[in-house]
């Protein structure tokens, strides 16, 4: 069920790649700014708008399409701009290597604003307890919250309250929009408008934004040149006695061929796990329903070895493969990148990971 890592063998991290991961010279920016997309007028008001911060380097090499970074739950685009201990973020690294970057705050988050009349009351406030367990210091929890939590070694600090890095990260957390389907619809609409402005682009999603990888590609045929789904939520395999998501990898079903009459037609069936630390996947009993509009789009699904997503994201890869969508799945440990939790864009080796992703992009976009 897992895609063989041999397909990614030449992407293995090397000392030279690690040394090259940090920008070593000032970045020449041709254009930088802010724009908003996706607003929906309601009477005299506006909602659904999405804040976009962008930087375009002075020199853009061939095939360096714009990269759109889409954050996850209780987060904003700030997580791609820098780390809570003051190091460069992924957006800075990619700009330094010639990629135009567009960093969004999903509608209802951060600088996009929250409008209760349109969105309803916000979800509960972020919790220090959840941040410690899921993001910063799962290795300190007893009993161990998932089988690989003890491998976490890349968070830049203790990961506990009182540590300045923890407090900076916790300060960046925001409350969610309670209507998840609305969140996805508004973000898809806003990113679609963004792609209409900037042209074909690469989509990088994280966690809660994972299903947007497929929803945005479906809404924008030909405009999504590659997808990096970093620990994407949405796969059905988080359930116990039944699938967690009836449509497989999204809340609302994607457009399948042949046409899917309803979610039940997928007949998701429990497929036993391959390794002790894996969850069981919920897949179609046979490869009947396909996603042909995703075929040919380079897709990478990547997971850190110590994350709570370890052992489950391979099911998203398996679901896509069964739907005739070629994709690469990688556990970062299998390419020599160890110790990462869920927030890999903030961790100590974040730029080595960015270098790995760039190498994958350059190979797949060749």
N, C-alpha and C positions, 0 to 999 in steps of 0.2 A: 504493500500500500504506500509506503514511503518512496518518494522519488530517490533514485540512487544518488548519493553524494558524488559519485564518480563524475557525474555530469558537471559538477562544480569544482572539480579537482584543481584546475588551474586558477581558481579564485582563492586558493588557500592563502591565508595571511602570511607574509614574510617579514623579516626584520626591516628590509628596505621600504616596504609599504608602511610599516609602523612609523619609521623615521620621517616619511614623507607626509604623514597625516596632518601635521600642524602647519598652518599657513606661516611662512617665514618672511614674507614681504608685505608691505602695505597693499591694500586692495584698491585698485583703480575702478571707481564706479562711474559709469556713463550716465545713469539715471536712477533716481531713488524717489519714492513717494508713497502716497496712501490713496486708495480709492475704495469705494463702497459699491457692492453689487447686490442684486436680488431683492431690493425693497418692494414691499407690497403696500399700496395706499389703502387706507381704511378711513373713510370720512376725511377729516382734516389731519389725520395722523399717518404714520408710516411704521411698518414693522417688517421683519424678515430680512433686513439689510445685513450684509456681511462686511466686516472690516478686512482690508487686504493691505499689508505692507509689502512693498516690492523693492528689489534692488537688481539692476541690470549692469553686469560688469562691462568695462570698457572694451574688452575683446571677448567675443563669444565664438568658440571653435565650432566647426561643423558638427551636426547631430547633438549639440548641447541644447536640447529643448528646454523651455522654462520648466521649473519644478514647482508644483503647488503642494505645500505642506499643510496637512489637515490634522489638527490635534484631536485628542480623545476626551473621555469623560472627566468632568471637573477640572479641565485644563483650558489653556488658551494658547495662542500661537507663541507666547513668550518662551515656551519650552523648546522651540526650535531656534530661538535667537541667541540664547546664551544659557549657561548652567548656573545653578544656585551658588556655586563657589567661584563664579566670575570668569570661567573659561569660555572660549568661543563655542558657539552652538553649530548645529548642522547647517543652518542657512548661511552663516558666515563662511564655513568651510567650503560649501559648494560654490558660493560666489567667488571665493578666492581661486577656485579651479575652473572658472569660466562659465558657470551655469547661472542664468537668470533665475531668481527665486521669488516666489509669491507666498507669503506666510499669512494664513487667514485666522481670524477668530470666528468660529461658527456663529450663526445667528443666535442671539440670546446669551452669548458668552463675551466676557472682556469688553473690548472697545466696540463691539457690535451692539451693545446695550441690551437690557432686558425690559420687555414691555408686558406687564402682567395682564393688561386688558386683552392682549392678543395671545399670550402664551399660557396664561393661568399662573397661579402662585408658584414660585420657585421650589425646587426640591429642597430637602434638608441641607443644612450647612455641611461642608466637608468635615470629616472626623479624623483627628490625630491617630486614633487607634487603627482605622482602616488604612491610612497612609503608611503607618509603620509596617503593618502586616503585608500589604499588597505591593508597596513601592520601595520603601527605604531600608527596612531591617527585618524582613521576614525570617531571616536566619536566627533572630533572637527569640522567636516565639516558640513556646513549648505547650503541647506537643507540636512537632514540626507540621506546619500548615499544608504543605505539599511535599512530594518526595525529594525534590531537588533544592528546597529552600536553603539548606545548609551550605550550598555551593556559592551563595551570593557574596561577592567580595569587591565589587566595583563601585558601590555607592561612595561618594566623596565625603566621608565623615562617619559619625557613629550611626546616623539614620534615626536618632532618637530625639525627643523634645529637649530643648535646651542647647543642642548643638546648632551653631549659627547657620550651617548649610541646611539642616532640616528646617529651621524656622523660615529661611528664605524660600525654600520650596513650598512649605505649607502656606505661606503668605500668597503664593501664586495660584492656589486652588480656588475654584469658584463653585457656586451651586449650579446644578443641572436644570435643564428644562424638563419638567416631568413627562411631557408627551413626547416620547422617543420617536414615534412615527412622524410627528410634526418637525422635530429636529432634523431628521434625515431628509424630509421633503424640502424644507427651507434651504438646507445646505446644498442639496443637489441642484436646486434652482439657482442659487447664488453662484456656485462654481460653474455651472453651465453658462451663465452670463459672463463670468470671468473668461472662460475658454473662448467664447465668441469674440471677446476683445483681444486676447493675446495670441490666439491661434493654438495649434497642437501643443500639448504639454505632457509632462510626466506627473503622475499623481502619487504622493507619498502619504499614506494614512497610518494612524496609530490607534490601537485599542478600539474604543467605541466608534471611531471613524472607519473601522475596517469594512463594514458593509457598504459604505460610500464608495469604496474602490469599484465595486461592481455596479452600483446604482448610477454613478457618474458616467462610467464607461457606456452603460446601456443608453443613457440619455444623450450621449455625445459620440455617435458613430464616427470613427476616423480621427477624432480629436485627441484621444488618449493614447500616447505613444508607448507608455510603459507604466506598470503599476508596482509600487513597493508597498506591500501590506505588512506593516510591522506589528506583530502580535495582534492580529485582527480579532475583535469580538464578532459574535454573530453565528458561529457554527453551532449546529444542532447538538453537538456531542457533549455539551456541558450538562446535559440532563442526566437523571438517574434512571428511573424506570421508563422514561419516554424521552423523545427528542426535545431539547430546550427551545428550538426554533423550528416551527412546522415547515417552513419553506427552505430549510437546509442551511443557508448562510446569510439570509436576510429575513427581516420581519415580514415584509410584503414580498410575495413571490416575484422573482425575476421573469423575464419573457423567455420561456422555454420552447424548444421545437422537438416534437409536435406541441401544439398549444396545450398548456396545462389547465384542465378544467377547474381545479382547486388544489390547495396544498395537500389534501389527503391523497391525491393521485400519485404523489411522489412515493407513498408507501414506505417512508423511511424505516429502515431495519437496523437493529443493533449489530454491529460488526465487532467482534472481540478485539481487544487491544493487542498490540504486538509485543510491548515490553511492559514490565511490571509498573513503571512510572507513567505509562500512557493511560488515557481514558479510552473507552470504546467509542468508535465512530458510528454515527447514524447516517446511513447511506441508502440510496435506492437499491432495491434487490437486484436490478439489472440496469445497464446503461441505456435506459429508454429515453429519458428526457435530457436534451442537450442545450448548450448555450453557444450556438455557432457565432454569435456576434462578438464573443470574447476571444474566439480562436485567432491565433496569430499575434495577439498582444503580449509582449513580454511581461511575465508576472513573477515576482519573487515574494514568497511568504517566509518571514524570518522570525525566529524566536530565540531568546536568551536562555541559557541552560538552567539558570536559577530562578526564572520567572514562574509565577503561578500559571502562566500560559504554557509552560513546558509540558509536553505530552498531550496537548489538545489541539494546537494549531495545525498539526499534520492532517487533522480531519478536514479542515477547510481545503487543503491541497488535494486530499483524496476526493472530496465532493466535486471539485472542479475537474479533476482528471476524469472522473466517471462521466461528467457532463461534456466530455470531449474538448476540454480546455487544457492545453499544455501549460505547465507552470513549474517553477523551481521552488522546492521547499528546503530550507536549511535551518538546522539547529546551529547557532553560531559556534558552539563548542566543536562541531565537526569540521570547521574551517580554522580552528586554532584560536578562537576568540572566547575566552572563558570568564565566568563569574558574573554574568550580567543578569539583572532583574528586568522588571517590566519597563523601567524608564531608561532604556539604553541610550537615548539621545542626551541624557544628563550625566551619565556615569563617567568614571575616570578615563575609560578607553573610548569615549564617544567618537573621537575623530578617527581612530583606527577603524571603527565600525563604518563611519561615513566613507572612508577610503575603500572598504570592501564593497559597499553598495555602489560606489562610483565605478569600480572595476566591473562589477556585474552589468551595470547600465551600458558601459562602453562596449562590452562584448555583445550584449543582446541588441543594441541599436546599430551595430556595425553594418 
